[in-house]
Each structure stands twice: as C-alpha cells, then as structure tokens.
C-alpha cells in the first residue's frame, strides 16, 4: 500500500494531496455514514464503467441509460395501488 501511495502522484499529477475538503463533513463524522457513502460511490463507478464498456463493444458513442424517473408520479401510482 505504501509503495502505491508513493507512485500515485507521478501517475496522476493533478491529484490533490489532501482530500478532506472533498469529503462532506457528515461522511467523516459518522464512520457508518462514511462507509455507506464510500460503498455507494464505488457502486456508481462500477456501474458507470460497465455502461461505458458495454457501449464501447456495441459501437455506441456513449452509454444508453433511461431518462430520469418521475418520482412524484411513481409515488402516486404506488399509493393508488397500495390502497
């Protein structure tokens, strides 16, 4: 691990030396919140990489994703069906 940390600045010269200002205070204040946030960020990166890789092999210029969901509408549908 220490050798990777020594090599990283040479490989990524624009990488900041400190990351504290990039991490929200709430994530640092509670270890469980920080761990969950880290897991969610990692999951988002893995999903994005998978979408990019899939688009590449399909010959697309970028990943195809669904449009944003209308959560107001989905909530109304949920409530109607729940009743």
Helices and strands as residue ranges (DSSP letters): H 2-11, G 20-22, H 25-29, H 31-57, H 71-82
